[in-house]
Amino acid sequence: MFAVIKTGGKQYRVAAEDVLQIDKVKGDPGEIIQFGEVLLLGGDDVKLGLPTVAGASVAAEVLEQGRGPKIIAFKKRRRKNSRRKRGHRQEFTLVRVTEILTDGAQPTKSAAPKAAKPKSAKAESAEPKSGEPESAKPKAAKPKSPKPKSPKPKAAKPKRAAAPKAGGE
Protein backbone atom coordinates (compact mmCIF):
# COMPACT_ATOMS: atom_id res chain seq x y z
CA MET A 1 0.00 0.00 0.00
CA PHE A 2 1.20 3.51 -0.77
CA ALA A 3 -0.07 7.03 -0.23
CA VAL A 4 0.50 10.48 -1.66
CA ILE A 5 0.83 13.09 1.09
CA LYS A 6 1.21 16.86 1.02
CA THR A 7 3.52 18.70 3.41
CA GLY A 8 5.52 21.90 3.09
CA GLY A 9 3.83 22.75 -0.22
CA LYS A 10 5.19 19.58 -1.85
CA GLN A 11 3.71 16.15 -2.56
CA TYR A 12 5.42 12.85 -1.73
CA ARG A 13 4.61 9.26 -2.67
CA VAL A 14 5.27 7.17 0.43
CA ALA A 15 5.06 3.55 1.55
CA ALA A 16 5.82 1.90 4.88
CA GLU A 17 9.49 2.12 5.97
CA ASP A 18 10.33 4.87 3.44
CA VAL A 19 12.84 7.51 4.61
CA LEU A 20 12.06 11.06 3.46
CA GLN A 21 13.79 14.40 3.74
CA ILE A 22 11.02 17.00 4.03
CA ASP A 23 10.85 20.68 4.91
CA LYS A 24 11.21 21.27 8.62
CA VAL A 25 8.30 20.22 10.85
CA LYS A 26 8.12 20.36 14.63
CA GLY A 27 9.25 17.25 16.48
CA ASP A 28 12.20 15.82 18.35
CA PRO A 29 14.14 12.78 17.09
CA GLY A 30 12.28 9.60 18.05
CA GLU A 31 8.88 11.33 18.14
CA ILE A 32 5.91 10.12 16.03
CA ILE A 33 4.21 12.73 13.83
CA GLN A 34 1.11 12.42 11.65
CA PHE A 35 0.45 13.82 8.19
CA GLY A 36 -3.27 14.44 7.75
CA GLU A 37 -3.29 15.67 4.15
CA VAL A 38 -3.47 12.38 2.24
CA LEU A 39 -4.33 13.03 -1.40
CA LEU A 40 -4.42 9.43 -2.62
CA LEU A 41 -4.34 5.90 -1.20
CA GLY A 42 -3.06 3.24 -3.57
CA GLY A 43 -2.74 -0.52 -3.55
CA ASP A 44 -5.41 -3.10 -4.41
CA ASP A 45 -8.15 -0.45 -4.49
CA VAL A 46 -7.32 3.17 -5.18
CA LYS A 47 -8.98 5.94 -3.16
CA LEU A 48 -8.71 9.40 -4.63
CA GLY A 49 -9.32 12.35 -2.34
CA LEU A 50 -11.38 15.38 -3.21
CA PRO A 51 -9.12 17.17 -2.19
CA THR A 52 -8.06 14.75 0.60
CA VAL A 53 -9.06 11.24 1.59
CA ALA A 54 -11.38 11.44 4.63
CA GLY A 55 -10.07 9.67 7.74
CA ALA A 56 -6.69 8.79 6.23
CA SER A 57 -3.32 9.79 7.66
CA VAL A 58 0.30 8.75 7.55
CA ALA A 59 2.37 8.20 10.72
CA ALA A 60 6.11 8.81 10.62
CA GLU A 61 8.98 8.81 13.10
CA VAL A 62 11.33 11.79 13.20
CA LEU A 63 14.91 10.58 12.68
CA GLU A 64 16.82 13.86 12.53
CA GLN A 65 16.46 17.63 12.37
CA GLY A 66 19.16 19.12 10.19
CA ARG A 67 20.28 21.76 7.73
CA GLY A 68 21.16 21.29 4.08
CA PRO A 69 24.26 22.46 2.26
CA LYS A 70 25.03 26.16 2.05
CA ILE A 71 23.68 27.91 -1.01
CA ILE A 72 25.44 31.15 -2.02
CA ALA A 73 23.31 33.84 -3.68
CA PHE A 74 25.76 36.30 -5.27
CA LYS A 75 24.45 39.26 -7.23
CA LYS A 76 26.57 41.81 -9.06
CA ARG A 77 25.61 44.81 -11.10
CA ARG A 78 28.51 45.51 -13.44
CA ARG A 79 30.07 48.95 -13.62
CA LYS A 80 27.97 50.07 -10.62
CA ASN A 81 30.26 48.92 -7.80
CA SER A 82 27.31 46.96 -6.44
CA ARG A 83 27.71 43.45 -5.07
CA ARG A 84 25.67 41.36 -2.64
CA LYS A 85 26.56 37.95 -1.24
CA ARG A 86 24.12 36.01 0.91
CA GLY A 87 24.30 32.47 2.20
CA HIS A 88 21.39 30.20 3.07
CA ARG A 89 21.03 26.73 4.57
CA GLN A 90 17.57 25.17 4.25
CA GLU A 91 16.35 23.36 7.36
CA PHE A 92 14.92 19.88 6.91
CA THR A 93 13.47 16.97 8.87
CA LEU A 94 14.42 13.37 8.11
CA VAL A 95 11.46 11.03 8.76
CA ARG A 96 10.76 7.31 8.39
CA VAL A 97 7.18 6.39 7.48
CA THR A 98 5.95 3.84 10.02
CA GLU A 99 2.42 3.16 8.77
CA ILE A 100 -0.42 4.34 6.57
CA LEU A 101 -3.66 4.70 8.52
CA THR A 102 -7.25 4.66 7.24
CA ASP A 103 -10.68 5.25 8.79
CA GLY A 104 -9.39 7.65 11.45
CA ALA A 105 -7.15 5.03 13.15
CA GLN A 106 -4.41 6.13 15.54
CA PRO A 107 -0.75 5.06 15.16
CA THR A 108 -0.02 1.77 16.91
CA LYS A 109 3.72 2.28 17.26
CA SER A 110 4.72 4.66 20.02
CA ALA A 111 7.68 7.00 19.97
CA ALA A 112 11.11 5.50 20.58
CA PRO A 113 12.30 6.00 24.16
CA LYS A 114 14.81 8.79 24.55
CA ALA A 115 18.26 7.65 25.60
CA ALA A 116 19.23 8.95 29.03
CA LYS A 117 22.35 11.08 29.07
CA PRO A 118 25.15 9.33 30.95
CA LYS A 119 26.48 11.06 34.05
CA SER A 120 29.99 12.37 33.94
CA ALA A 121 32.72 10.08 35.27
CA LYS A 122 33.53 12.50 38.11
CA ALA A 123 29.96 12.50 39.39
CA GLU A 124 29.77 8.70 39.36
CA SER A 125 33.09 8.18 41.16
CA ALA A 126 32.23 10.78 43.82
CA GLU A 127 29.02 9.00 44.81
CA PRO A 128 29.66 5.72 46.64
CA LYS A 129 26.93 3.21 45.85
CA SER A 130 26.10 0.76 48.58
CA GLY A 131 24.80 -2.72 47.91
CA GLU A 132 26.69 -3.16 44.64
CA PRO A 133 29.51 -5.68 44.22
CA GLU A 134 33.03 -4.32 43.81
CA SER A 135 33.16 -5.41 40.16
CA ALA A 136 30.14 -3.20 39.30
CA LYS A 137 31.75 -0.03 40.66
CA PRO A 138 33.61 2.12 38.14
CA LYS A 139 37.37 1.72 38.17
CA ALA A 140 39.75 4.63 38.12
CA ALA A 141 41.29 5.23 34.71
CA LYS A 142 45.02 4.66 34.33
CA PRO A 143 47.01 7.81 33.65
CA LYS A 144 48.53 7.76 30.20
CA SER A 145 52.30 7.64 30.10
CA PRO A 146 53.96 10.38 28.06
CA LYS A 147 55.15 9.34 24.63
CA PRO A 148 58.94 8.92 24.35
CA LYS A 149 60.48 11.78 22.46
CA SER A 150 62.24 10.83 19.26
CA PRO A 151 65.58 12.54 18.63
CA LYS A 152 65.27 15.42 16.20
CA PRO A 153 67.47 15.29 13.10
CA LYS A 154 70.28 17.78 13.16
CA ALA A 155 69.84 20.79 10.93
CA ALA A 156 72.23 21.18 8.02
CA LYS A 157 74.89 23.88 8.40
CA PRO A 158 74.05 27.04 6.48
CA LYS A 159 76.21 27.72 3.44
CA ARG A 160 78.58 30.64 3.64
CA ALA A 161 78.33 33.46 1.21
CA ALA A 162 81.04 33.48 -1.45
CA ALA A 163 83.99 35.81 -0.73
CA PRO A 164 84.39 38.77 -3.08
CA LYS A 165 86.86 38.20 -5.88
CA ALA A 166 90.21 39.89 -5.64
CA GLY A 167 91.27 42.36 -8.28
CA GLY A 168 87.90 43.92 -8.77
CA GLU A 169 86.90 47.45 -7.99
C-alpha positions in Angstrom: 0.0 0.0 0.0 1.2 3.5 -0.8 -0.1 7.0 -0.2 0.5 10.5 -1.7 0.8 13.1 1.1 1.2 16.9 1.0 3.5 18.7 3.4 5.5 21.9 3.1 3.8 22.8 -0.2 5.2 19.6 -1.8 3.7 16.2 -2.6 5.4 12.8 -1.7 4.6 9.3 -2.7 5.3 7.2 0.4 5.1 3.5 1.5 5.8 1.9 4.9 9.5 2.1 6.0 10.3 4.9 3.4 12.8 7.5 4.6 12.1 11.1 3.5 13.8 14.4 3.7 11.0 17.0 4.0 10.9 20.7 4.9 11.2 21.3 8.6 8.3 20.2 10.9 8.1 20.4 14.6 9.2 17.2 16.5 12.2 15.8 18.3 14.1 12.8 17.1 12.3 9.6 18.1 8.9 11.3 18.1 5.9 10.1 16.0 4.2 12.7 13.8 1.1 12.4 11.7 0.4 13.8 8.2 -3.3 14.4 7.8 -3.3 15.7 4.1 -3.5 12.4 2.2 -4.3 13.0 -1.4 -4.4 9.4 -2.6 -4.3 5.9 -1.2 -3.1 3.2 -3.6 -2.7 -0.5 -3.5 -5.4 -3.1 -4.4 -8.2 -0.5 -4.5 -7.3 3.2 -5.2 -9.0 5.9 -3.2 -8.7 9.4 -4.6 -9.3 12.4 -2.3 -11.4 15.4 -3.2 -9.1 17.2 -2.2 -8.1 14.8 0.6 -9.1 11.2 1.6 -11.4 11.4 4.6 -10.1 9.7 7.7 -6.7 8.8 6.2 -3.3 9.8 7.7 0.3 8.7 7.6 2.4 8.2 10.7 6.1 8.8 10.6 9.0 8.8 13.1 11.3 11.8 13.2 14.9 10.6 12.7 16.8 13.9 12.5 16.5 17.6 12.4 19.2 19.1 10.2 20.3 21.8 7.7 21.2 21.3 4.1 24.3 22.5 2.3 25.0 26.2 2.0 23.7 27.9 -1.0 25.4 31.2 -2.0 23.3 33.8 -3.7 25.8 36.3 -5.3 24.4 39.3 -7.2 26.6 41.8 -9.1 25.6 44.8 -11.1 28.5 45.5 -13.4 30.1 48.9 -13.6 28.0 50.1 -10.6 30.3 48.9 -7.8 27.3 47.0 -6.4 27.7 43.5 -5.1 25.7 41.4 -2.6 26.6 37.9 -1.2 24.1 36.0 0.9 24.3 32.5 2.2 21.4 30.2 3.1 21.0 26.7 4.6 17.6 25.2 4.3 16.4 23.4 7.4 14.9 19.9 6.9 13.5 17.0 8.9 14.4 13.4 8.1 11.5 11.0 8.8 10.8 7.3 8.4 7.2 6.4 7.5 5.9 3.8 10.0 2.4 3.2 8.8 -0.4 4.3 6.6 -3.7 4.7 8.5 -7.2 4.7 7.2 -10.7 5.2 8.8 -9.4 7.7 11.5 -7.2 5.0 13.1 -4.4 6.1 15.5 -0.7 5.1 15.2 0.0 1.8 16.9 3.7 2.3 17.3 4.7 4.7 20.0 7.7 7.0 20.0 11.1 5.5 20.6 12.3 6.0 24.2 14.8 8.8 24.5 18.3 7.7 25.6 19.2 9.0 29.0 22.4 11.1 29.1 25.2 9.3 31.0 26.5 11.1 34.0 30.0 12.4 33.9 32.7 10.1 35.3 33.5 12.5 38.1 30.0 12.5 39.4 29.8 8.7 39.4 33.1 8.2 41.2 32.2 10.8 43.8 29.0 9.0 44.8 29.7 5.7 46.6 26.9 3.2 45.9 26.1 0.8 48.6 24.8 -2.7 47.9 26.7 -3.2 44.6 29.5 -5.7 44.2 33.0 -4.3 43.8 33.2 -5.4 40.2 30.1 -3.2 39.3 31.7 0.0 40.7 33.6 2.1 38.1 37.4 1.7 38.2 39.8 4.6 38.1 41.3 5.2 34.7 45.0 4.7 34.3 47.0 7.8 33.7 48.5 7.8 30.2 52.3 7.6 30.1 54.0 10.4 28.1 55.2 9.3 24.6 58.9 8.9 24.4 60.5 11.8 22.5 62.2 10.8 19.3 65.6 12.5 18.6 65.3 15.4 16.2 67.5 15.3 13.1 70.3 17.8 13.2 69.8 20.8 10.9 72.2 21.2 8.0 74.9 23.9 8.4 74.1 27.0 6.5 76.2 27.7 3.4 78.6 30.6 3.6 78.3 33.5 1.2 81.0 33.5 -1.5 84.0 35.8 -0.7 84.4 38.8 -3.1 86.9 38.2 -5.9 90.2 39.9 -5.6 91.3 42.4 -8.3 87.9 43.9 -8.8 86.9 47.4 -8.0 
